[in-house]
């Protein structure tokens, strides 16, 4: 019997951003706690904050129950006003290989004339900045279904933004749904 040689063709899809090539990042959904991200290496937990300095409901309560730094940094950022605006982010170290990204993606905290507080364009601008940071740190990004609770966003719209801004730039993303 003679051994046959076989050729395997592999196609890699790459996306070019900021003069660098990146393989498409993965988007995974897991049941669990977004404040306890899974996986090895550097990790960034991102969540949506409002632009009025309010911190006291929603996912931020889980963050504050675990670490004081994200809330403290957010309140200080709001009070000094240095770049505190829709679309801005601040990374806050909370553990050796773990960061929290406060992303200003919500206008106020209540709907106005039927429009929910979420601002998708601000979330996308913040995630674009976060992609640069995550790429430089070789970090994965972790999140709840951000912007879809109190901010009133729709996950289908948010998922498209996450795919475009993060996964499309080679960043792996894990989305956490509360365990049943």
VEXSE-854947 format. One record per residue: x, y, z of N, C-alpha, C in turn; chain; residue number from 1. Coordinates in Angstrom, 1 decimal. Last residue first. Example, Ala and Ser with C-alpha at 12.3 -4.5 7.8 and 13.67 -1.06 7.14 Angstrom:
BEGIN
+--------+--------+--------+--------+--------+--------+--------+--------+--------+------+-----+
:     nX :     nY :     nZ :    caX :    caY :    caZ :     cX :     cY :     cZ : unit : pos :
+--------+--------+--------+--------+--------+--------+--------+--------+--------+------+-----+
:   12.8 :   -2.2 :    7.1 :   13.7 :   -1.1 :    7.1 :   12.9 :    0.0 :    7.9 :    A :   2 :
:   13.2 :   -5.7 :    7.8 :   12.3 :   -4.5 :    7.8 :   13.2 :   -3.3 :    7.8 :    A :   1 :
+--------+--------+--------+--------+--------+--------+--------+--------+--------+------+-----+
***
This chain:
BEGIN
+--------+--------+--------+--------+--------+--------+--------+--------+--------+------+-----+
:     nX :     nY :     nZ :    caX :    caY :    caZ :     cX :     cY :     cZ : unit : pos :
+--------+--------+--------+--------+--------+--------+--------+--------+--------+------+-----+
:  -28.0 :   30.1 :   35.8 :  -29.4 :   29.9 :   36.2 :  -29.5 :   29.4 :   37.7 :    A : 180 :
:  -25.7 :   32.8 :   35.7 :  -25.9 :   31.4 :   35.8 :  -27.4 :   31.2 :   36.3 :    A : 179 :
:  -26.0 :   35.7 :   33.6 :  -26.0 :   35.1 :   34.9 :  -26.4 :   33.6 :   34.9 :    A : 178 :
:  -23.7 :   35.7 :   30.9 :  -25.1 :   35.7 :   31.3 :  -25.1 :   35.1 :   32.7 :    A : 177 :
:  -21.0 :   37.4 :   29.5 :  -21.5 :   36.6 :   30.7 :  -23.0 :   36.8 :   30.9 :    A : 176 :
:  -18.9 :   37.2 :   26.8 :  -20.1 :   37.8 :   27.3 :  -20.7 :   36.9 :   28.4 :    A : 175 :
:  -15.6 :   37.7 :   25.8 :  -16.5 :   36.8 :   26.5 :  -17.7 :   37.6 :   27.1 :    A : 174 :
:  -13.6 :   38.2 :   23.0 :  -14.6 :   38.8 :   23.9 :  -15.4 :   37.6 :   24.5 :    A : 173 :
:  -10.5 :   38.9 :   21.5 :  -11.4 :   37.9 :   22.0 :  -12.3 :   38.5 :   23.0 :    A : 172 :
:   -9.7 :   41.0 :   18.8 :   -9.8 :   40.9 :   20.3 :  -10.9 :   39.8 :   20.6 :    A : 171 :
:   -9.5 :   41.6 :   16.2 :   -8.7 :   40.5 :   16.7 :   -8.7 :   40.3 :   18.2 :    A : 170 :
:  -11.2 :   43.4 :   15.2 :   -9.8 :   43.9 :   15.4 :   -9.0 :   42.8 :   16.1 :    A : 169 :
:  -13.6 :   42.3 :   15.3 :  -13.1 :   42.6 :   14.0 :  -11.7 :   43.1 :   14.1 :    A : 168 :
:  -14.1 :   42.3 :   18.1 :  -13.7 :   41.0 :   17.4 :  -13.1 :   41.3 :   16.0 :    A : 167 :
:  -14.4 :   45.3 :   18.5 :  -13.5 :   44.4 :   19.2 :  -13.1 :   43.2 :   18.4 :    A : 166 :
:  -16.1 :   46.6 :   16.6 :  -15.1 :   47.3 :   17.3 :  -14.0 :   46.4 :   18.0 :    A : 165 :
:  -17.8 :   44.5 :   15.5 :  -17.1 :   45.5 :   14.7 :  -15.9 :   46.1 :   15.4 :    A : 164 :
:  -18.9 :   43.1 :   17.8 :  -18.2 :   42.4 :   16.7 :  -17.3 :   43.3 :   15.9 :    A : 163 :
:  -19.9 :   45.3 :   19.2 :  -18.9 :   44.5 :   19.8 :  -18.1 :   43.7 :   18.7 :    A : 162 :
:  -22.0 :   46.1 :   17.4 :  -20.9 :   47.0 :   17.8 :  -19.7 :   46.2 :   18.4 :    A : 161 :
:  -23.6 :   43.8 :   17.4 :  -23.0 :   44.2 :   16.2 :  -21.8 :   45.2 :   16.5 :    A : 160 :
:  -24.4 :   43.8 :   20.1 :  -23.5 :   42.7 :   19.6 :  -22.8 :   43.1 :   18.3 :    A : 159 :
:  -26.0 :   46.0 :   20.2 :  -24.8 :   46.0 :   21.0 :  -23.8 :   44.9 :   20.4 :    A : 158 :
:  -28.2 :   45.1 :   18.7 :  -27.4 :   46.3 :   18.3 :  -26.0 :   46.3 :   19.0 :    A : 157 :
:  -29.0 :   43.0 :   20.2 :  -28.7 :   42.8 :   18.8 :  -27.8 :   43.9 :   18.3 :    A : 156 :
:  -29.6 :   44.1 :   22.8 :  -28.4 :   43.3 :   22.6 :  -28.0 :   43.1 :   21.1 :    A : 155 :
:  -30.5 :   47.4 :   23.2 :  -30.9 :   46.1 :   22.7 :  -29.6 :   45.3 :   22.4 :    A : 154 :
:  -30.6 :   49.5 :   26.2 :  -30.2 :   49.1 :   24.9 :  -30.7 :   47.7 :   24.5 :    A : 153 :
:  -31.2 :   50.5 :   28.8 :  -32.3 :   50.4 :   27.8 :  -31.9 :   49.9 :   26.4 :    A : 152 :
:  -29.7 :   50.9 :   31.0 :  -29.5 :   51.8 :   29.9 :  -30.5 :   51.7 :   28.8 :    A : 151 :
:  -30.4 :   48.7 :   32.7 :  -30.9 :   50.0 :   33.0 :  -30.8 :   51.1 :   31.9 :    A : 150 :
:  -29.4 :   46.7 :   30.3 :  -30.2 :   46.7 :   31.5 :  -30.8 :   48.0 :   31.7 :    A : 149 :
:  -27.7 :   46.9 :   28.2 :  -29.0 :   46.3 :   27.9 :  -29.9 :   46.2 :   29.1 :    A : 148 :
:  -25.1 :   47.7 :   28.7 :  -26.0 :   48.6 :   28.0 :  -27.4 :   48.1 :   27.8 :    A : 147 :
:  -23.7 :   44.4 :   28.4 :  -23.7 :   45.8 :   28.8 :  -24.6 :   46.7 :   28.0 :    A : 146 :
:  -24.0 :   41.6 :   29.4 :  -24.7 :   42.2 :   28.2 :  -24.9 :   43.7 :   28.4 :    A : 145 :
:  -20.7 :   41.9 :   30.9 :  -22.1 :   41.4 :   30.9 :  -22.7 :   41.9 :   29.6 :    A : 144 :
:  -17.5 :   41.0 :   29.6 :  -18.6 :   42.0 :   29.8 :  -19.9 :   41.2 :   30.1 :    A : 143 :
:  -14.0 :   41.2 :   28.6 :  -15.1 :   40.4 :   29.3 :  -16.2 :   41.5 :   29.7 :    A : 142 :
:  -11.4 :   40.7 :   26.4 :  -12.3 :   41.6 :   27.0 :  -13.5 :   40.8 :   27.5 :    A : 141 :
:   -7.8 :   39.9 :   26.7 :   -9.2 :   39.6 :   26.2 :  -10.1 :   40.5 :   26.9 :    A : 140 :
:   -4.8 :   41.5 :   25.7 :   -5.8 :   41.1 :   26.7 :   -7.1 :   40.7 :   26.0 :    A : 139 :
:   -2.4 :   42.6 :   24.9 :   -2.7 :   41.3 :   24.5 :   -3.7 :   40.7 :   25.5 :    A : 138 :
:   -2.1 :   45.3 :   25.2 :   -1.8 :   44.5 :   26.4 :   -2.0 :   43.0 :   26.1 :    A : 137 :
:   -2.7 :   46.2 :   22.6 :   -1.4 :   46.5 :   23.2 :   -1.0 :   45.7 :   24.4 :    A : 136 :
:   -5.4 :   45.3 :   22.5 :   -4.4 :   44.8 :   21.6 :   -3.0 :   45.0 :   22.1 :    A : 135 :
:   -6.5 :   46.9 :   24.5 :   -6.5 :   45.4 :   24.7 :   -5.5 :   44.8 :   23.7 :    A : 134 :
:   -6.2 :   49.5 :   23.4 :   -5.6 :   49.1 :   24.7 :   -5.5 :   47.6 :   24.9 :    A : 133 :
:   -7.7 :   49.3 :   21.0 :   -6.3 :   49.6 :   21.0 :   -5.6 :   49.2 :   22.3 :    A : 132 :
:  -10.2 :   48.6 :   22.1 :   -9.6 :   47.7 :   21.3 :   -8.1 :   48.0 :   21.2 :    A : 131 :
:  -10.9 :   51.0 :   23.5 :  -10.6 :   49.8 :   24.2 :   -9.8 :   48.8 :   23.4 :    A : 130 :
:  -11.5 :   52.6 :   21.3 :  -10.3 :   52.9 :   22.1 :   -9.9 :   51.7 :   22.9 :    A : 129 :
:  -13.8 :   51.2 :   20.5 :  -12.7 :   51.4 :   19.5 :  -11.4 :   51.7 :   20.3 :    A : 128 :
:  -15.4 :   51.5 :   22.7 :  -14.9 :   50.1 :   22.4 :  -13.7 :   50.2 :   21.4 :    A : 127 :
:  -16.0 :   54.2 :   22.5 :  -15.3 :   53.7 :   23.6 :  -14.6 :   52.4 :   23.4 :    A : 126 :
:  -17.4 :   54.2 :   20.1 :  -16.2 :   55.0 :   20.2 :  -15.4 :   54.5 :   21.3 :    A : 125 :
:  -19.6 :   52.5 :   20.8 :  -18.7 :   52.1 :   19.8 :  -17.4 :   52.9 :   19.8 :    A : 124 :
:  -20.8 :   54.1 :   22.8 :  -20.3 :   52.8 :   23.2 :  -19.3 :   52.4 :   22.1 :    A : 123 :
:  -21.5 :   56.3 :   21.2 :  -20.5 :   56.5 :   22.3 :  -19.9 :   55.2 :   22.7 :    A : 122 :
:  -23.4 :   55.1 :   19.6 :  -22.2 :   55.7 :   19.0 :  -21.2 :   56.0 :   20.0 :    A : 121 :
:  -25.4 :   54.3 :   21.5 :  -24.6 :   53.3 :   20.8 :  -23.3 :   53.9 :   20.2 :    A : 120 :
:  -26.3 :   55.2 :   24.4 :  -25.8 :   55.9 :   23.2 :  -24.8 :   55.0 :   22.5 :    A : 119 :
:  -29.0 :   54.7 :   26.6 :  -27.8 :   54.2 :   25.9 :  -27.5 :   55.0 :   24.7 :    A : 118 :
:  -31.4 :   55.8 :   27.7 :  -30.2 :   56.4 :   27.9 :  -29.0 :   55.9 :   27.1 :    A : 117 :
:  -34.1 :   55.7 :   25.1 :  -33.4 :   55.1 :   26.3 :  -32.0 :   55.9 :   26.5 :    A : 116 :
:  -36.7 :   57.9 :   24.4 :  -35.3 :   57.4 :   24.0 :  -34.6 :   56.9 :   25.2 :    A : 115 :
:  -39.0 :   59.0 :   25.3 :  -39.1 :   57.6 :   24.8 :  -37.7 :   57.1 :   24.4 :    A : 114 :
:  -38.2 :   61.5 :   26.3 :  -39.1 :   61.4 :   25.2 :  -39.0 :   60.0 :   24.5 :    A : 113 :
:  -35.6 :   59.9 :   27.8 :  -36.1 :   61.2 :   27.5 :  -36.9 :   61.1 :   26.2 :    A : 112 :
:  -34.9 :   57.6 :   30.5 :  -35.3 :   57.8 :   29.1 :  -35.8 :   59.3 :   29.0 :    A : 111 :
:  -32.2 :   58.2 :   32.8 :  -33.7 :   58.0 :   32.5 :  -33.9 :   58.2 :   31.0 :    A : 110 :
:  -29.7 :   58.9 :   33.2 :  -30.0 :   57.6 :   33.7 :  -31.5 :   57.3 :   33.4 :    A : 109 :
:  -27.3 :   60.4 :   30.8 :  -28.2 :   60.5 :   31.9 :  -28.6 :   59.1 :   32.4 :    A : 108 :
:  -26.3 :   58.4 :   28.3 :  -26.7 :   59.8 :   28.5 :  -27.7 :   59.8 :   29.6 :    A : 107 :
:  -23.7 :   56.1 :   28.2 :  -25.1 :   56.3 :   28.6 :  -25.3 :   57.8 :   28.9 :    A : 106 :
:  -21.1 :   55.5 :   28.1 :  -21.9 :   55.2 :   26.9 :  -23.4 :   55.4 :   27.2 :    A : 105 :
:  -18.0 :   55.5 :   29.2 :  -19.2 :   56.5 :   29.3 :  -20.0 :   56.3 :   28.0 :    A : 104 :
:  -16.6 :   52.8 :   30.7 :  -16.9 :   53.4 :   29.4 :  -18.2 :   54.3 :   29.5 :    A : 103 :
:  -14.1 :   51.6 :   32.6 :  -15.3 :   52.4 :   32.8 :  -15.5 :   53.1 :   31.4 :    A : 102 :
:  -12.7 :   48.5 :   32.7 :  -12.8 :   49.7 :   31.8 :  -14.2 :   50.4 :   32.1 :    A : 101 :
:  -10.6 :   47.0 :   34.9 :  -12.0 :   47.3 :   34.7 :  -12.0 :   48.6 :   33.8 :    A : 100 :
:   -8.2 :   44.3 :   34.7 :   -8.6 :   45.7 :   34.7 :  -10.1 :   45.8 :   34.5 :    A :  99 :
:   -5.9 :   41.9 :   35.8 :   -7.3 :   42.2 :   35.5 :   -7.5 :   43.7 :   35.7 :    A :  98 :
:   -3.6 :   40.8 :   36.8 :   -3.8 :   40.6 :   35.4 :   -5.2 :   41.0 :   35.0 :    A :  97 :
:   -3.6 :   41.7 :   39.5 :   -2.4 :   41.7 :   38.7 :   -2.6 :   41.6 :   37.2 :    A :  96 :
:   -6.6 :   43.8 :   39.8 :   -5.7 :   42.7 :   40.2 :   -4.5 :   42.7 :   39.3 :    A :  95 :
:   -7.4 :   46.3 :   38.9 :   -8.0 :   45.8 :   40.1 :   -7.3 :   44.6 :   40.7 :    A :  94 :
:   -6.8 :   49.4 :   37.1 :   -6.3 :   48.1 :   37.6 :   -7.0 :   47.6 :   38.9 :    A :  93 :
:   -9.0 :   50.8 :   34.9 :   -8.7 :   50.8 :   36.3 :   -8.1 :   49.4 :   36.7 :    A :  92 :
:   -9.3 :   52.9 :   32.1 :   -8.9 :   51.6 :   32.6 :   -8.4 :   51.7 :   34.0 :    A :  91 :
:  -11.8 :   54.8 :   30.7 :  -10.7 :   54.8 :   31.7 :  -10.5 :   53.3 :   32.1 :    A :  90 :
:  -13.2 :   56.3 :   27.8 :  -13.0 :   55.2 :   28.7 :  -11.8 :   55.5 :   29.6 :    A :  89 :
:  -15.8 :   58.2 :   26.1 :  -14.5 :   58.1 :   26.7 :  -14.4 :   56.8 :   27.6 :    A :  88 :
:  -18.4 :   58.4 :   25.1 :  -17.4 :   57.8 :   24.3 :  -16.0 :   57.6 :   24.9 :    A :  87 :
:  -19.2 :   61.4 :   26.8 :  -19.7 :   60.2 :   26.1 :  -18.6 :   59.7 :   25.1 :    A :  86 :
:  -16.7 :   62.3 :   29.2 :  -17.7 :   62.6 :   28.2 :  -18.1 :   61.3 :   27.5 :    A :  85 :
:  -14.1 :   63.5 :   30.8 :  -15.3 :   62.8 :   31.2 :  -16.5 :   63.2 :   30.2 :    A :  84 :
:  -11.8 :   64.9 :   30.5 :  -12.2 :   64.0 :   29.4 :  -13.4 :   63.2 :   29.7 :    A :  83 :
:  -11.8 :   65.7 :   33.6 :  -10.8 :   65.6 :   32.6 :  -11.2 :   64.5 :   31.6 :    A :  82 :
:  -13.5 :   66.1 :   35.8 :  -14.0 :   66.5 :   34.5 :  -13.0 :   66.2 :   33.3 :    A :  81 :
:  -13.3 :   65.7 :   38.5 :  -12.3 :   66.6 :   37.9 :  -12.6 :   66.9 :   36.4 :    A :  80 :
:  -15.6 :   64.1 :   38.9 :  -15.4 :   65.4 :   39.7 :  -14.4 :   66.3 :   39.0 :    A :  79 :
:  -15.2 :   61.9 :   37.2 :  -16.4 :   62.8 :   37.0 :  -16.1 :   64.1 :   37.7 :    A :  78 :
:  -12.9 :   60.8 :   38.3 :  -12.9 :   61.2 :   36.9 :  -14.0 :   62.2 :   36.7 :    A :  77 :
:  -13.9 :   60.1 :   40.8 :  -12.8 :   61.1 :   40.7 :  -12.8 :   61.7 :   39.3 :    A :  76 :
:  -15.7 :   58.2 :   40.1 :  -16.2 :   59.4 :   40.8 :  -15.1 :   60.5 :   40.7 :    A :  75 :
:  -14.0 :   56.3 :   38.9 :  -15.1 :   56.9 :   38.1 :  -15.6 :   58.2 :   38.8 :    A :  74 :
:  -12.4 :   55.5 :   41.0 :  -11.8 :   56.2 :   39.8 :  -12.8 :   56.9 :   39.0 :    A :  73 :
:  -14.3 :   54.4 :   42.7 :  -13.5 :   55.5 :   43.2 :  -12.9 :   56.3 :   42.0 :    A :  72 :
:  -15.2 :   52.2 :   41.2 :  -16.1 :   53.3 :   41.6 :  -15.3 :   54.6 :   42.0 :    A :  71 :
:  -12.8 :   50.7 :   40.8 :  -13.5 :   51.2 :   39.7 :  -14.5 :   52.4 :   40.1 :    A :  70 :
:  -11.9 :   50.2 :   43.6 :  -11.1 :   51.0 :   42.7 :  -12.0 :   51.5 :   41.5 :    A :  69 :
:  -13.1 :   48.3 :   45.3 :  -13.5 :   49.7 :   45.4 :  -12.9 :   50.6 :   44.3 :    A :  68 :
:  -14.4 :   45.2 :   44.2 :  -13.3 :   46.1 :   44.3 :  -13.8 :   47.5 :   44.5 :    A :  67 :
:  -16.9 :   43.8 :   44.7 :  -15.7 :   43.1 :   44.6 :  -14.4 :   43.9 :   44.8 :    A :  66 :
:  -18.9 :   45.6 :   44.9 :  -18.9 :   44.5 :   45.9 :  -17.6 :   43.8 :   45.9 :    A :  65 :
:  -18.5 :   47.0 :   42.6 :  -18.2 :   47.7 :   43.8 :  -18.1 :   46.7 :   45.0 :    A :  64 :
:  -19.5 :   45.2 :   40.7 :  -18.1 :   45.6 :   40.6 :  -17.7 :   46.2 :   42.0 :    A :  63 :
:  -22.2 :   45.0 :   41.4 :  -21.3 :   43.8 :   41.5 :  -19.9 :   44.2 :   41.5 :    A :  62 :
:  -22.9 :   47.7 :   40.9 :  -23.0 :   47.2 :   42.3 :  -22.2 :   45.9 :   42.4 :    A :  61 :
:  -22.7 :   47.9 :   38.2 :  -21.7 :   48.6 :   39.0 :  -21.7 :   48.1 :   40.5 :    A :  60 :
:  -25.0 :   46.7 :   37.1 :  -23.7 :   46.0 :   37.1 :  -22.7 :   46.6 :   38.0 :    A :  59 :
:  -27.4 :   48.5 :   39.0 :  -27.0 :   47.7 :   37.9 :  -25.7 :   47.0 :   38.2 :    A :  58 :
:  -26.5 :   51.5 :   40.7 :  -27.5 :   50.6 :   40.3 :  -26.9 :   49.7 :   39.1 :    A :  57 :
:  -24.6 :   53.4 :   41.3 :  -25.3 :   52.9 :   42.4 :  -26.4 :   51.9 :   42.0 :    A :  56 :
:  -23.4 :   56.4 :   40.2 :  -22.9 :   55.0 :   40.3 :  -23.7 :   54.4 :   41.5 :    A :  55 :
:  -23.4 :   59.2 :   38.2 :  -24.2 :   58.3 :   39.0 :  -23.6 :   56.9 :   39.0 :    A :  54 :
:  -22.3 :   61.1 :   36.5 :  -21.6 :   60.8 :   37.7 :  -22.3 :   59.8 :   38.6 :    A :  53 :
:  -23.4 :   61.4 :   34.0 :  -23.8 :   62.4 :   35.1 :  -23.1 :   62.1 :   36.4 :    A :  52 :
:  -23.1 :   59.5 :   32.0 :  -22.3 :   60.7 :   31.9 :  -22.7 :   61.8 :   33.0 :    A :  51 :
:  -22.8 :   56.0 :   33.0 :  -23.6 :   57.2 :   32.6 :  -22.6 :   58.4 :   32.6 :    A :  50 :
:  -21.1 :   53.1 :   31.7 :  -21.4 :   54.1 :   32.8 :  -22.2 :   55.3 :   32.2 :    A :  49 :
:  -20.8 :   49.8 :   30.8 :  -21.3 :   51.1 :   30.5 :  -21.6 :   51.9 :   31.7 :    A :  48 :
:  -17.7 :   47.8 :   31.0 :  -19.2 :   48.1 :   31.3 :  -19.5 :   49.5 :   31.0 :    A :  47 :
:  -15.3 :   45.3 :   30.8 :  -15.8 :   46.6 :   30.3 :  -17.3 :   46.7 :   30.7 :    A :  46 :
:  -12.5 :   43.9 :   32.0 :  -13.9 :   43.8 :   32.2 :  -14.4 :   45.2 :   31.7 :    A :  45 :
:   -9.7 :   42.4 :   30.6 :  -10.4 :   43.7 :   30.8 :  -11.9 :   43.4 :   30.9 :    A :  44 :
:   -6.8 :   40.4 :   31.3 :   -8.3 :   40.5 :   31.0 :   -8.8 :   41.9 :   31.4 :    A :  43 :
:   -4.0 :   38.5 :   30.4 :   -4.6 :   39.8 :   30.8 :   -6.0 :   39.8 :   30.4 :    A :  42 :
:   -4.2 :   34.9 :   31.1 :   -3.6 :   36.2 :   30.5 :   -4.3 :   37.4 :   31.0 :    A :  41 :
:   -6.9 :   32.6 :   30.7 :   -5.6 :   33.0 :   31.1 :   -5.2 :   34.3 :   30.5 :    A :  40 :
:  -10.3 :   32.3 :   31.8 :   -9.3 :   32.3 :   30.9 :   -8.0 :   32.8 :   31.5 :    A :  39 :
:  -13.1 :   34.3 :   33.0 :  -12.4 :   33.1 :   32.8 :  -11.3 :   33.2 :   31.8 :    A :  38 :
:  -13.9 :   36.8 :   35.5 :  -13.6 :   36.4 :   34.1 :  -12.8 :   35.1 :   34.0 :    A :  37 :
:  -15.8 :   37.7 :   37.5 :  -14.9 :   36.6 :   37.7 :  -14.6 :   36.1 :   36.3 :    A :  36 :
:  -17.7 :   39.5 :   36.8 :  -16.7 :   40.0 :   37.7 :  -15.6 :   38.9 :   38.1 :    A :  35 :
:  -19.5 :   38.1 :   35.4 :  -18.6 :   38.9 :   34.6 :  -17.5 :   39.5 :   35.5 :    A :  34 :
:  -20.3 :   34.8 :   36.1 :  -20.2 :   36.1 :   36.7 :  -19.1 :   36.9 :   36.0 :    A :  33 :
:  -22.2 :   32.7 :   33.9 :  -21.3 :   33.0 :   34.9 :  -21.3 :   34.5 :   35.4 :    A :  32 :
:  -22.3 :   31.2 :   30.8 :  -23.1 :   31.4 :   32.0 :  -22.1 :   31.6 :   33.2 :    A :  31 :
:  -21.0 :   32.8 :   27.9 :  -20.9 :   31.8 :   29.0 :  -21.9 :   32.2 :   30.1 :    A :  30 :
:  -20.2 :   33.3 :   24.6 :  -21.2 :   33.5 :   25.6 :  -21.1 :   32.4 :   26.6 :    A :  29 :
:  -17.6 :   34.8 :   22.6 :  -18.2 :   33.6 :   23.3 :  -19.2 :   34.1 :   24.3 :    A :  28 :
:  -16.1 :   35.6 :   19.7 :  -17.1 :   36.1 :   20.6 :  -17.8 :   34.9 :   21.2 :    A :  27 :
:  -12.7 :   36.0 :   18.7 :  -13.8 :   35.2 :   19.0 :  -14.8 :   35.9 :   19.9 :    A :  26 :
:  -11.3 :   38.1 :   16.1 :  -11.4 :   37.7 :   17.5 :  -12.7 :   36.9 :   17.7 :    A :  25 :
:   -9.5 :   37.7 :   13.1 :  -10.8 :   37.9 :   13.7 :  -10.9 :   37.3 :   15.1 :    A :  24 :
:   -6.2 :   38.7 :   13.2 :   -7.1 :   37.6 :   12.9 :   -8.4 :   37.9 :   13.7 :    A :  23 :
:   -4.8 :   41.6 :   11.9 :   -5.3 :   40.9 :   13.1 :   -6.3 :   39.8 :   12.6 :    A :  22 :
:   -2.3 :   43.8 :   11.0 :   -3.2 :   42.7 :   10.6 :   -3.6 :   42.0 :   11.9 :    A :  21 :
:   -2.1 :   47.4 :   11.0 :   -1.7 :   46.1 :   11.5 :   -2.7 :   45.0 :   11.1 :    A :  20 :
:   -3.0 :   50.0 :   10.4 :   -1.8 :   49.5 :    9.8 :   -1.3 :   48.2 :   10.5 :    A :  19 :
:   -5.6 :   50.2 :   11.6 :   -4.4 :   50.9 :   12.1 :   -3.1 :   50.3 :   11.7 :    A :  18 :
:   -6.6 :   47.0 :   10.5 :   -6.9 :   48.2 :   11.2 :   -5.6 :   48.9 :   11.7 :    A :  17 :
:   -7.6 :   44.5 :    8.5 :   -6.6 :   45.5 :    8.7 :   -7.1 :   46.7 :    9.4 :    A :  16 :
:   -8.3 :   41.1 :    9.1 :   -8.9 :   42.5 :    9.0 :   -7.7 :   43.5 :    9.3 :    A :  15 :
:   -8.4 :   37.9 :    7.6 :   -7.7 :   39.0 :    8.4 :   -8.4 :   40.3 :    8.1 :    A :  14 :
:   -8.9 :   34.6 :    7.5 :   -9.5 :   35.8 :    7.3 :   -8.8 :   36.9 :    8.2 :    A :  13 :
:   -7.2 :   32.0 :    6.0 :   -7.3 :   32.9 :    7.2 :   -7.9 :   34.2 :    6.8 :    A :  12 :
:   -7.6 :   28.8 :    4.9 :   -7.9 :   30.2 :    4.6 :   -8.0 :   30.9 :    5.9 :    A :  11 :
:   -5.8 :   26.0 :    4.0 :   -6.3 :   26.8 :    5.1 :   -6.5 :   28.2 :    4.6 :    A :  10 :
:   -5.8 :   22.9 :    2.4 :   -5.8 :   24.4 :    2.2 :   -6.5 :   25.1 :    3.4 :    A :   9 :
:   -3.8 :   20.2 :    2.3 :   -4.9 :   20.9 :    3.1 :   -4.8 :   22.4 :    2.8 :    A :   8 :
:   -3.1 :   17.5 :    0.3 :   -2.9 :   18.9 :    0.6 :   -4.1 :   19.4 :    1.3 :    A :   7 :
:   -1.7 :   14.3 :    0.8 :   -2.9 :   15.2 :    0.8 :   -2.5 :   16.6 :    1.1 :    A :   6 :
:   -0.3 :   11.5 :   -0.6 :   -0.1 :   12.8 :    0.0 :   -1.4 :   13.6 :   -0.2 :    A :   5 :
:   -0.7 :    8.1 :    0.4 :   -1.1 :    9.2 :   -0.5 :   -0.8 :   10.5 :    0.2 :    A :   4 :
:    1.4 :    5.3 :    0.5 :    0.8 :    6.4 :    1.2 :    0.5 :    7.5 :    0.2 :    A :   3 :
:    0.5 :    2.1 :   -0.8 :    1.3 :    3.3 :   -0.9 :    0.6 :    4.5 :   -0.2 :    A :   2 :
:    0.8 :   -1.2 :    0.0 :    0.0 :    0.0 :    0.0 :    0.9 :    1.3 :    0.0 :    A :   1 :
+--------+--------+--------+--------+--------+--------+--------+--------+--------+------+-----+
***
